[in-house]
Amino acid sequence: MAGTGHREPPAIICTRGAISGTRPILNRATDPHPQWILLKGQVGMTRRIRVLAAAALATAMLVTAGCSGSDDSDGGDAGGKAPDKVTYLTGFGTGGHDAFAWVAKDKGFFKEAGLDVTVQQGAPATNNQGLLSGKAQFTYSDVTQLMIQTGKAQVTDMRVIAAVHQSTLVAIFAPPGSGVTKPKDLEGKRVGVAAGSITRTLLPAYGKLAGFDASRLQFVEATPQSLVGLLVGKRVDVLSTFVITKNTVETVTKQTMTVMPLTDYLRDLLGTGLTTTAKYAQENPDIVKRFKDAAMKGLKYTVENPEEAAKIMKANNPNVNEQGAAAEIKLMTPYVTSAPGNTIGALDEQRAARAIAILQGAELIPAGLTPDKVIDFSIAPKA
């Protein structure tokens, strides 16, 4: 008020999670404002002072609540920073082996890492382009497939940042009526494969070692979701898919399968791994490391709690067979936990070099490829 020497109280400034001003509110010992000081003989102001003090305190509390409420709702990390938004493409539709991404999201592992992750269904034929175009930042890929594509210079910018499965999961499934009980029987058969999958690439090398002519195979392609339907509809004689899908294939077809894993002859080939682009990893190393760590927590939780992981998978994908997903997770567990040094996600450079040597020996790639052109060992978990 003019003429009384009175100044208005300092404005309350809201910082994230705190209130700041020129001095503490309601400090009668140090604050010069007459609202807070009772001078001798000014007893009549007491009631007005109390009302003003209460109002000021209530305002401060409301502003504080508003600021802290903003921190809680934005999904950011403990420091109050807004989460980094990224998109992840599943490796093979909605199989149980993809559950870890939804688990990491549902259990809050991504949120704890300061990430807002959108999980979308992916497929081998389109995931690389999804990352290279910038529509997504992460996926999980067949590492052997990436080695072949990189060795042939078909892709050059993809980098694996952690293993999901330590060995290739590819297998041949043959129903009783197919006449296939051993690799040699595959000659001349129709083989159902997922479009863009590693199967068509590996079968010539598999045939050379297993003793049959892979050039006589007839391939029929389908999306991951409709792959088993090829067998049900008798459009193919045998199916090539992940060995861990055995229960799902047998449940859908109502037949007991003869299963021939390619690792019976193609040993030391790597399985699947979390993947990003070299450019994104170089420009966003912190995000990539946080994503990798949170995804590995999701993978560990998934193999330790298969039934719960399957429920989470089902909640996010209503068409998923919950029992089949749980069975896949149980079957894939040895492929996850057999990591070097028992460190889930670990990748070993010497083993990667051996895998490359196998592919070169099978004449699937020319000489010259080195492991660091496919795997970013500065980010991948260490054994």
C-alpha positions as CSV (number, residue, x, y, z in Angstrom):
1,M,0.0,0.0,0.0
2,A,1.4,3.4,-1.0
3,G,2.6,5.6,1.8
4,T,2.9,2.8,4.5
5,G,6.2,1.4,3.4
6,H,4.4,-1.9,2.6
7,R,5.7,-4.1,-0.2
8,E,3.8,-7.1,-1.7
9,P,5.2,-10.6,-0.7
10,P,7.7,-12.0,-3.2
11,A,6.1,-14.1,-6.0
12,I,6.1,-17.9,-5.6
13,I,8.2,-19.4,-8.3
14,C,7.5,-23.0,-9.2
15,T,10.4,-25.2,-10.1
16,R,10.0,-28.9,-10.8
17,G,9.1,-30.4,-7.5
18,A,10.0,-27.4,-5.3
19,I,9.0,-23.8,-4.4
20,S,11.6,-21.1,-4.4
21,G,11.4,-17.4,-3.4
22,T,13.6,-14.7,-1.9
23,R,13.2,-16.1,1.6
24,P,11.2,-18.8,3.5
25,I,7.5,-18.2,3.8
26,L,6.1,-17.3,7.2
27,N,9.5,-16.5,8.7
28,R,8.6,-13.9,11.3
29,A,12.1,-13.4,12.5
30,T,13.5,-12.3,9.1
31,D,10.7,-11.3,6.8
32,P,10.2,-7.5,6.7
33,H,6.6,-7.6,5.4
34,P,4.1,-6.2,7.9
35,Q,1.7,-9.2,7.2
36,W,4.1,-11.4,9.1
37,I,5.2,-9.0,11.9
38,L,3.1,-8.0,15.0
39,L,4.3,-4.7,16.2
40,K,3.6,-3.6,19.7
41,G,0.1,-2.2,19.9
42,Q,-1.1,-3.9,16.7
43,V,-3.0,-6.7,18.3
44,G,-6.1,-5.8,16.2
45,M,-4.3,-7.1,13.1
46,T,-3.8,-10.6,14.5
47,R,-6.9,-12.2,13.0
48,R,-6.2,-10.6,9.6
49,I,-2.6,-11.8,9.8
50,R,-3.6,-15.3,10.5
51,V,-6.0,-15.3,7.6
52,L,-3.4,-14.0,5.2
53,A,-0.8,-16.4,6.4
54,A,-3.1,-19.4,6.0
55,A,-4.0,-18.2,2.5
56,A,-0.4,-17.8,1.5
57,L,0.5,-21.3,2.9
58,A,-2.4,-22.9,1.1
59,T,-1.4,-21.2,-2.1
60,A,2.2,-22.5,-1.7
61,M,0.9,-26.0,-1.0
62,L,-1.3,-26.0,-4.1
63,V,1.5,-24.8,-6.3
64,T,3.8,-27.4,-4.9
65,A,1.3,-30.1,-5.5
66,G,0.8,-28.9,-9.0
67,C,4.5,-29.0,-9.8
68,S,5.1,-32.5,-8.2
69,G,2.0,-33.8,-9.9
70,S,3.5,-32.9,-13.3
71,D,6.6,-35.0,-12.5
72,D,4.5,-38.0,-11.6
73,S,2.4,-38.0,-14.6
74,D,5.0,-37.5,-17.3
75,G,6.4,-41.0,-16.9
76,G,10.0,-39.6,-16.7
77,D,12.8,-40.8,-14.6
78,A,13.5,-39.8,-11.0
79,G,15.2,-36.6,-12.1
80,G,12.0,-35.3,-13.5
81,K,13.1,-35.4,-17.2
82,A,10.5,-36.2,-19.8
83,P,10.8,-39.8,-21.1
84,D,12.5,-40.5,-24.4
85,K,10.0,-41.9,-26.8
86,V,11.1,-44.9,-29.0
87,T,9.4,-47.6,-31.0
88,Y,10.3,-51.3,-30.8
89,L,9.3,-53.9,-33.5
90,T,8.9,-57.5,-32.4
91,G,11.0,-60.0,-34.2
92,F,8.4,-62.5,-35.4
93,G,4.9,-61.3,-34.8
94,T,3.5,-62.2,-31.4
95,G,5.2,-65.4,-30.5
96,G,6.1,-66.2,-26.9
97,H,9.7,-65.4,-27.7
98,D,8.7,-61.8,-28.2
99,A,7.0,-61.5,-24.8
100,F,9.9,-59.9,-23.1
101,A,9.2,-56.5,-24.7
102,W,5.7,-56.3,-23.4
103,V,6.9,-57.6,-20.0
104,A,9.5,-54.8,-19.8
105,K,6.8,-52.3,-20.6
106,D,4.2,-53.8,-18.2
107,K,6.6,-54.2,-15.3
108,G,7.8,-50.7,-15.6
109,F,11.4,-51.5,-16.6
110,F,11.3,-49.1,-19.5
111,K,9.7,-46.4,-17.5
112,E,12.3,-46.8,-14.8
113,A,14.9,-46.2,-17.5
114,G,13.3,-43.0,-18.6
115,L,11.8,-44.5,-21.7
116,D,8.3,-44.3,-23.3
117,V,8.3,-47.4,-25.5
118,T,5.7,-48.3,-28.1
119,V,5.8,-52.0,-29.0
120,Q,4.6,-52.9,-32.5
121,Q,4.3,-56.2,-34.3
122,G,7.2,-56.8,-36.7
123,A,8.3,-59.3,-39.2
124,P,11.7,-60.4,-40.6
125,A,10.9,-59.1,-44.1
126,T,10.2,-55.5,-43.0
127,N,12.0,-54.8,-39.7
128,N,15.3,-53.6,-41.2
129,Q,13.5,-51.1,-43.3
130,G,11.5,-50.0,-40.3
131,L,14.7,-49.0,-38.5
132,L,16.5,-47.6,-41.5
133,S,13.6,-45.4,-42.3
134,G,13.4,-44.0,-38.7
135,K,9.9,-45.3,-38.1
136,A,11.3,-47.5,-35.3
137,Q,14.5,-47.4,-33.3
138,F,14.8,-51.0,-32.1
139,T,13.9,-54.5,-33.1
140,Y,15.2,-58.0,-32.6
141,S,16.7,-59.8,-35.5
142,D,18.3,-63.1,-36.5
143,V,22.0,-62.3,-36.0
144,T,23.1,-64.9,-38.6
145,Q,20.8,-63.3,-41.1
146,L,22.3,-59.9,-40.4
147,M,25.8,-61.4,-40.8
148,I,24.8,-62.7,-44.2
149,Q,23.2,-59.5,-45.3
150,T,26.1,-57.4,-44.1
151,G,28.6,-59.8,-45.6
152,K,26.9,-59.4,-49.0
153,A,26.6,-55.6,-48.4
154,Q,22.8,-55.8,-48.6
155,V,22.7,-53.8,-45.3
156,T,25.6,-52.0,-43.7
157,D,24.1,-49.9,-40.8
158,M,22.4,-52.5,-38.6
159,R,24.0,-53.3,-35.2
160,V,23.2,-55.9,-32.6
161,I,23.4,-54.6,-29.1
162,A,22.5,-57.7,-27.0
163,A,21.7,-61.4,-27.6
164,V,18.1,-62.7,-27.0
165,H,18.8,-66.3,-28.0
166,Q,22.3,-67.6,-28.0
167,S,21.9,-70.1,-30.8
168,T,19.8,-70.2,-34.0
169,L,16.3,-71.4,-33.3
170,V,15.5,-72.5,-36.9
171,A,14.2,-76.1,-37.3
172,I,12.2,-78.2,-39.8
173,F,8.9,-79.5,-38.6
174,A,7.6,-82.6,-40.4
175,P,4.1,-84.1,-39.7
176,P,3.6,-87.9,-39.8
177,G,2.1,-87.9,-43.3
178,S,5.0,-86.0,-44.9
179,G,7.3,-88.9,-45.3
180,V,10.1,-86.9,-43.7
181,T,11.9,-88.4,-40.8
182,K,15.5,-87.4,-41.6
183,P,17.1,-84.5,-43.6
184,K,17.7,-86.6,-46.8
185,D,13.9,-87.0,-47.0
186,L,13.5,-83.3,-47.6
187,E,14.5,-83.4,-51.3
188,G,11.6,-82.4,-53.5
189,K,9.4,-81.3,-50.6
190,R,7.4,-78.1,-50.3
191,V,8.8,-76.1,-47.3
192,G,6.7,-73.4,-45.6
193,V,8.9,-70.4,-44.5
194,A,8.3,-66.9,-43.1
195,A,8.9,-64.2,-45.7
196,G,12.4,-62.7,-45.2
197,S,13.4,-65.3,-42.7
198,I,16.8,-67.0,-42.5
199,T,15.6,-70.4,-43.5
200,R,15.9,-70.1,-47.3
201,T,19.5,-68.8,-46.8
202,L,20.6,-71.5,-44.4
203,L,19.1,-74.6,-46.0
204,P,21.7,-74.9,-48.8
205,A,24.5,-75.0,-46.1
206,Y,22.4,-77.3,-44.0
207,G,21.8,-79.6,-46.9
208,K,25.5,-79.8,-47.8
209,L,26.3,-80.9,-44.3
210,A,23.3,-83.1,-43.8
211,G,23.6,-84.9,-47.1
212,F,20.8,-83.7,-49.3
213,D,20.4,-81.4,-52.3
214,A,18.7,-78.2,-51.1
215,S,18.2,-76.9,-54.6
216,R,15.4,-79.5,-55.0
217,L,13.3,-77.8,-52.2
218,Q,10.2,-75.8,-53.1
219,F,9.7,-72.8,-50.8
220,V,6.2,-71.3,-50.0
221,E,6.3,-68.0,-48.1
222,A,3.8,-66.6,-45.6
223,T,3.7,-64.0,-42.8
224,P,4.7,-65.2,-39.3
225,Q,1.1,-65.2,-38.2
226,S,-0.2,-67.4,-41.0
227,L,2.8,-69.7,-41.3
228,V,1.3,-72.7,-39.4
229,G,-1.8,-72.3,-41.6
230,L,0.2,-73.5,-44.6
231,L,0.6,-76.9,-42.9
232,V,-3.0,-77.0,-41.8
233,G,-4.2,-76.2,-45.3
234,K,-1.8,-78.8,-46.8
235,R,-0.1,-76.2,-49.0
236,V,3.3,-77.4,-47.8
237,D,4.8,-80.8,-46.7
238,V,7.0,-79.4,-43.9
239,L,7.4,-76.2,-42.1
240,S,10.5,-74.2,-41.1
241,T,10.1,-72.1,-38.0
242,F,11.6,-71.7,-34.5
243,V,12.2,-74.9,-32.6
244,I,10.6,-73.4,-29.5
245,T,7.2,-73.2,-31.3
246,K,6.8,-77.0,-31.2
247,N,3.9,-77.0,-28.8
248,T,2.1,-74.3,-30.8
249,V,2.6,-76.1,-34.1
250,E,1.4,-79.4,-32.7
251,T,-1.6,-77.8,-31.0
252,V,-2.8,-76.0,-34.1
253,T,-2.2,-78.9,-36.5
254,K,-3.2,-81.6,-33.9
255,Q,-0.3,-83.7,-35.1
256,T,3.0,-84.8,-33.5
257,M,6.0,-83.4,-35.4
258,T,9.4,-84.7,-36.2
259,V,11.7,-81.8,-35.4
260,M,15.1,-81.3,-37.0
261,P,17.0,-78.3,-35.6
262,L,19.5,-76.8,-38.0
263,T,22.0,-76.7,-35.1
264,D,22.4,-80.5,-35.5
265,Y,24.7,-79.6,-38.4
266,L,25.2,-75.9,-38.3
267,R,26.8,-75.4,-34.8
268,D,28.1,-72.1,-33.4
269,L,25.6,-70.0,-35.4
270,L,24.2,-67.2,-33.3
271,G,20.5,-66.8,-32.6
272,T,18.6,-63.6,-32.3
273,G,19.5,-60.2,-30.8
274,L,18.3,-56.7,-30.0
275,T,19.1,-54.5,-32.9
276,T,19.4,-50.8,-33.7
277,T,21.2,-48.8,-36.4
278,A,24.8,-47.7,-36.1
279,K,23.7,-44.2,-36.8
280,Y,21.1,-44.2,-34.0
281,A,23.6,-45.8,-31.5
282,Q,26.2,-43.2,-32.3
283,E,23.8,-40.3,-31.9
284,N,21.9,-41.6,-28.9
285,P,24.3,-43.9,-26.9
286,D,22.6,-43.2,-23.6
287,I,19.1,-44.1,-24.9
288,V,20.4,-47.3,-26.5
289,K,22.1,-48.4,-23.4
290,R,19.1,-47.7,-21.2
291,F,16.8,-49.6,-23.7
292,K,19.2,-52.5,-23.8
293,D,19.4,-52.8,-20.0
294,A,15.6,-52.5,-19.5
295,A,14.9,-55.0,-22.3
296,M,17.4,-57.5,-20.7
297,K,15.6,-57.1,-17.4
298,G,12.4,-57.9,-19.2
299,L,14.0,-61.0,-20.8
300,K,15.3,-62.2,-17.5
301,Y,11.9,-61.7,-15.8
302,T,10.2,-63.5,-18.7
303,V,12.2,-66.7,-18.5
304,E,11.9,-66.7,-14.7
305,N,8.1,-66.2,-14.8
306,P,6.8,-67.8,-18.0
307,E,3.1,-68.0,-17.0
308,E,3.0,-64.4,-15.9
309,A,4.8,-63.3,-19.0
310,A,2.3,-65.2,-21.2
311,K,-0.6,-63.5,-19.3
312,I,1.0,-60.1,-20.1
313,M,1.4,-61.1,-23.7
314,K,-2.2,-62.1,-23.9
315,A,-3.4,-58.9,-22.3
316,N,-1.6,-56.9,-25.0
317,N,-2.5,-59.3,-27.8
318,P,-5.9,-60.9,-27.4
319,N,-5.4,-63.4,-30.2
320,V,-2.3,-65.0,-28.5
321,N,-2.7,-68.5,-27.2
322,E,-1.6,-68.0,-23.5
323,Q,-0.7,-71.7,-22.9
324,G,1.2,-71.9,-26.1
325,A,3.1,-68.7,-25.3
326,A,4.1,-70.0,-21.9
327,A,5.3,-73.2,-23.5
328,E,7.4,-71.3,-26.0
329,I,9.0,-69.3,-23.2
330,K,9.9,-72.4,-21.2
331,L,11.4,-74.0,-24.3
332,M,13.5,-71.0,-25.2
333,T,14.9,-70.6,-21.7
334,P,18.0,-72.7,-22.3
335,Y,18.8,-70.6,-25.4
336,V,18.7,-67.5,-23.2
337,T,20.4,-68.6,-20.1
338,S,23.3,-70.4,-21.9
339,A,24.9,-66.9,-22.4
340,P,28.7,-66.6,-22.0
341,G,29.5,-66.1,-18.3
342,N,25.8,-66.7,-17.5
343,T,25.2,-63.1,-18.4
344,I,21.9,-62.8,-20.2
345,G,22.4,-60.9,-23.4
346,A,26.1,-61.3,-23.5
347,L,27.9,-61.6,-26.9
348,D,31.3,-63.1,-27.4
349,E,33.5,-61.7,-30.1
350,Q,35.4,-65.0,-30.7
351,R,32.2,-67.0,-31.1
352,A,30.9,-64.3,-33.5
353,A,34.1,-64.8,-35.5
354,R,33.6,-68.6,-35.6
355,A,30.0,-68.0,-36.8
356,I,31.3,-65.8,-39.6
357,A,33.9,-68.5,-40.5
358,I,31.1,-71.1,-40.8
359,L,29.1,-68.8,-43.2
360,Q,32.2,-68.2,-45.3
361,G,33.0,-71.9,-45.4
362,A,29.5,-72.6,-46.6
363,E,30.1,-69.9,-49.3
364,L,27.2,-67.9,-48.0
365,I,29.3,-64.7,-47.7
366,P,32.7,-63.6,-49.1
367,A,35.8,-63.1,-47.0
368,G,36.3,-59.8,-45.2
369,L,33.4,-59.5,-42.7
370,T,34.4,-58.8,-39.1
371,P,32.2,-59.2,-36.0
372,D,32.2,-55.5,-35.2
373,K,30.4,-54.8,-38.5
374,V,27.4,-56.6,-37.1
375,I,27.7,-56.3,-33.3
376,D,28.4,-53.2,-31.2
377,F,30.5,-54.7,-28.5
378,S,30.8,-51.4,-26.7
379,I,27.1,-51.6,-25.8
380,A,26.5,-55.4,-25.7
381,P,26.5,-57.0,-22.2
382,K,29.9,-58.5,-21.3
383,A,30.4,-62.1,-20.3
